[in-house]
Amino acid sequence: MLVSAKEMLDKAKAGHYAVGQFNINNLEWTKAILQTAQELNSPVILGVSEGAGKYMTGYKTVVGMVNGMLEEMNITVPVALHLDHGSYEACYKCIEAGFSSIMFDGSHYPIAENVEKTKELVAAAHEKGISIEAEVGSIGGEEDGVVGMGECADPQECKMIADLGIDFLAAGIGNIHGKYPANWQGLSFETLDAIQQLTGEMPLVLHGGTGIPEDMIKKAISLGVSKINVNTECQLSFAAATREYIEAGKDQAGKGFDPRKLLAPGAQAIKDTVKAKMEMFGSVGKA
């Protein structure tokens, strides 16, 4: 059964580890992530961007698939199904469809409007026992066609949004989505520390977890980051394993073209990536 992400992240914050949000794109992705979470006895958050939701034909399809898998695969670890970077409209659609967690990304609105919309969505989500993440200060890189440069959030604005009753907060601290450029300055730990001082017990979220060096990840966790989002890294490892399979001509041997065989190495690569991340974040055995 899907659960809200609130309890798992409050526990992570208190225990100084982080829960990974791994974005899903299809059945293989979802199955690989759930198998790994169950094997490692780790809580997990399945992230769905609006683009991926559309690709999978809609949020109800995603909810149906994930609920079916939890039952058929006997998944006993806590699993949250979370809308990633949701617009105001998408948040309502996901609340309706049966998601257990949503993220409202109001970072591109003026702060007063971000506050107003966040407040309204907090009430709508909490009424159904759904957890809600909000964002302050845009996360850089490209996410569904939106490109930003890794800005740092204003700690006072973070406190304003945190005080609205949200369950966890994504704040820009120089992190970006996608691959990090060679001239990246690194995470701003001063910003993170200042935000943590003002937001107290609130679990903080680090977007763009792909490519951040391990020592920075661990430092961020020590400063209150309890949820780390990973997407690009699974995509890269899936693509590399699939390329290797095809370049080795395995799709032309026997029934190697069967999609179950063709996609197996990529699915295994996702499992390996998720396992490495769960170990790095410290969530193994924390279910």
N, C-alpha and C positions, 0 to 999 in steps of 0.2 A: 504494500500500500504506500502511495506517495505521502511524504510528510513535508511540512513547511521547513524551510532552511533555518528557522530561528534557533531552535534548540541545538542543532548540531554546531552552529556557528558560535552561540554563547558558550558552549562547552569547549570549542576550539580556542576561543579567546582566553578563557580561564586557564586552559591547559597549555597555552603557548605553542599551538601548532596551527596549521591551516587546512581547510577542506578544499579540494580542487573542484573547480567548475570546468567540466570538459564539454565542449560544444558538440552537439550531434548533428549529423547531416543525412543519415539514412539508417536502415536496419543494422547493417554491419557495424557501424560506428557505435550505435546504442548497445548492441549485444556485447561488443568487445569491452566497452567501458563498464557495463554492469557485471560481466564475468570477472573482471579484474578487481572491482570493488568487493565483490563477494569473496573471492579467493584471498584477498588481503585483509578482510574484515574491516573495511574502511567506509565511513560515510562518503557520499558522493552527491554532487549537484550536476544534473544534466542541463546544459545551457542550449537554448534555441534562439537564434537570431530571427528577426522578422524575415530575412531572406531565406534562411533554412526552413522556416515554417511554411513559407510559400512553396518552396521546392518540394517539400514533403506533402503537398496538396492542402495544407491547412492545419490549424492547431488541434482540431478534433482528431485528425488522423494520428498526430503525434501522441496525444493523450491515450488513444486507443492502443497504439503500438506499445507504448511504455508500460501501461497498466497490464496488458497481456503478457509482456515479458516478465514483469515482476512475479506474476503468478506462475507462468509456465516454467521459469528458470528457478523457482523457489528462492527468490532474493529476500534475504532477511536483514540486510544492512539498511540503514536509513538512506532513502533516495528522495531528492527533491527535483522537481521538474520546473525549470526557471526560465522565464522570458529574459533574453539578454538584450540590453539597449532598446527597450520597448518605447514606442511612441505612446502618447496618451490613448489613442484609439486601440492600439494593439494590446495594451494592458487590460482594457475592458474585455476584449475578445478572449484573452487567455484566462481571465478570472471566470468567464462564462464557460470556456471549453474544459476546465478542470485541471489547470496548472496548479501547482502547490506553492509557487513562488513567482514573483514578477520583479522586473527592474524597470522603473520609469526613468528614462534618460531625459531630464528637463534641462540639461546643462547648456543647451543652445538658446534657452529662453532667458529674458532678463530675470534676475534673481527673484523679484516679487512674483512673477508669473510661475517660475519654477516652484516657489513656496506654495502658492495657491493650488496648483495642480497636484503637487505631491501630497498635500494635506487631504485633498479630496480622495486621491487614490489609496492613501493609508486607511481611510475609513472603509472604502469599498473592499479592500483586500482583507483587512482584519475582521470584517463582518463574516467572512467565509473561512477564517483561520489560515489565510494565505500570507506568507511573509513578503516583505517589500524592501527593495534596494533602491536608493536614489543616487544621483550623481551630481557632483559639483566640480566645475573646471573640466574642460573637455580632455578626453584621453586622445593622445596623438595617433598618427598612422591612419590607415584606411579601414573603415568598417562599413560594409555595404555602401560603398561609394562616397562616404563622408571622410574627408581627409583633415586631420588636425595635427598640430605640432607638439604634443606632449607638454601642455602647460601645467603650471602648478596652481592648485586650488587655493582660494583665500580661506584660511582657517576660520575666520569669523563667519563667513558664508556657510562653511561646513557645519558649524555649530547651529546656525539658524535652521538648516535642513534636518540635522540630527534631532533637534528638539521637537520635530513634528510627529514623532512617534514611529519613524521608520525602524526597520529591524537591523539593517546594515547599510554602510555608506561607502560608495566608490568616490574617491577623491583623486584628482590628477596630481601625481607627484613626479612628473617628467617621464612617465611610462607611456609606451605607445603600442598600438595593435600591429601585428605583422612582424616582419624582420627588422631588427634594430639597425639603423645606419651606422657606418664606421665612425662618424663624428658625434655619436650620442654621448650626452654629458653624464649619464647615469641617473639613478634615482635621487631625489632630493629628500634626504633623511631629516633635514631641518623642518621642511614642510610637514612631513609625516609626523614628526614628534610634536610639532605645534598643534596639529589637528587632533592627535591622540590626547594631548593635555586638555583640550576643550571638550572632546566628545566622550571621554571617560570609558565606560564599559562597552560602548558601541563597537561591534566588530567592524573592522575596516576591510575594504575589498581592493585587491590589486588587479587591475585589468592589464592585458598584454603580458602575460606570464612567460610567453615564449622568448627565449634568448636573454633573459635577465640572469646574470651570473649567480651561482648558488650562494655565495657569501652575501650578496645583496638581498636575495630572497630570505635567507635566514635572519638577516638583520631586520628586514621589514616585518617578519613574523614577530620578532622580539619587541617591535614597536607597535603591536596591535593589529597587524594584518591577519585576518582569520579566514579569508576566502581568496583564492588565486585562480584567475581564469586562464585556461589553456585552450587554444584552438589551432593556431597555425602549425604548431609543432606536430600535432597528430596528422594534420593534412600533409605536411612534408614527409613524415615517416611512411605514411600510407602510400604516397606517390612514389617514393624511392623503392619500396618493396615491390610494388606493382610493376614498375619499370624494369627492375632486375628480373622478375619472373618472365616478362615478355621478351626482354633482350636475350635471355638464356634460351628462348624458343620453346619454353615449357607449355605455352598455350597451343603449340602445334603438335605436341606429343600426346598420343592417346586422346583422352577426353579432357585435355588441359584447358580447352576453351570453355568448359562448363563454368558458369559464373561462380559456382560454389568453390571451384578450385582456383579460378582466376583471382578471386577476391580474398582468398584465405591468407596469403602472405601479408597483404596490406592490413587485414584485420589483426593478425598476430603482431604486426609492427605497432598498431595502435595500442594493443595490450601492453607491449613492452614500454612504450612511451608513458602510458598512464601509470604503470607500476613505478617507473623511475621517479615520476613526479610525486606520487603519493608517498614514496619513501622520503623524498626531499622535503615535502611539506610536513611530514611527521604524523600523518593521519592513519597509518597502518595500525590495525588492532584497536582503533578507537571507536569502532561501531558499538 
